[in-house]
Amino acid sequence: MFKTVLVPIKGDASDGASLGTALAVATLFDAHIDVAHIQNELPVLVPVTGQNSAQMISGLQYVSALWECTRDRRNSARQQYGQFCTEAKIRETDDPAAKRAVSAAWIDHEGNEIDHIVRMAHRHDLIVLHAAPGESDGFSTEEAGEVILSRSGPVMLAPRRPPTRIARTIVVAWKNTPEAAAAVAAAMPLLYRAERIFVVSVTSEDQMSDPSVDGIVVRLRWHGLDAVADPIEARHSLPAIRLMEHAGSLGADLLVMGAYGRNRMHEFIFGSFTKQVLSGASLPVFLTH
């Protein structure tokens, strides 16, 4: 089960998406949600020999603006957390012995944002955050990739509009790869909650259907789950776009898939398929690398 959920927030317009998606998951398991805001360390202005007064004033103004922006982000994040707890009637506690129900706690740190998230992730079952290519709010795909690469557990990427319910109809994007197999294994607590599970493989016109789809369906059925194989052709669309369109036609409220990419100089670079899915995702995406 997912009993501890970490939700890093930025203090911007993406926070509602992350918090709402985390609540949908937490409601299934009476889970505890840790909402974390990490304030990056700000530069300290050090006088340099030869600087004139105009340069010094300009530097002071720059640092002052950074401090003000950082303070506003933190205040916004704290305010959104409080509003979230109030509207969802969530009790605030960090005591695991408290009565079973969805609970939440506020965490405030200063330092490198991604480093803190990765360290905290080791003591949580699931991370929920908002990241999408081309958006200024939320986490960048590079930051999300670094979190996914650096942790052994799953990350759920929240859509811009969070779901009120989750895991009733799940689409598993299947490839016969370690990443996809790891994603299915990690998602089992959610798959057990599903009413319908579609194991979807996308092939092009000149490709044969993946026979391993039937094998993963049998595995899920051994668990007593209502899973069916659902191979589709990409036709004239990109495979990722076709997958998202098909998930929408099925009424899916969760996509489970492996996170495909590569590690380049300690930075996780998403593959084109994963990037395209994230660009068009209107539902939560459960990822494991």
URPE-V837548 format. One record per helix or strand of 2 or more residues. SS is the DSSP state (~ for helix, > for strand). FROM is the first residue (numbers start at 1). TO is the last residue. If there is no record, write none. Layout:
ss=SS from=FROM to=TO
ss=SS from=FROM to=TO
This chain:
ss=> from=4 to=8
ss=~ from=15 to=29
ss=> from=32 to=39
ss=~ from=53 to=87
ss=> from=91 to=92
ss=> from=103 to=110
ss=~ from=113 to=121
ss=> from=126 to=129
ss=~ from=141 to=150
ss=> from=154 to=157
ss=> from=169 to=173
ss=~ from=178 to=186
ss=~ from=188 to=191
ss=> from=196 to=200
ss=> from=202 to=203
ss=~ from=212 to=222
ss=> from=227 to=229
ss=> from=232 to=233
ss=~ from=239 to=249
ss=> from=254 to=258
ss=> from=261 to=264
ss=> from=267 to=270
ss=~ from=272 to=280
ss=> from=284 to=288
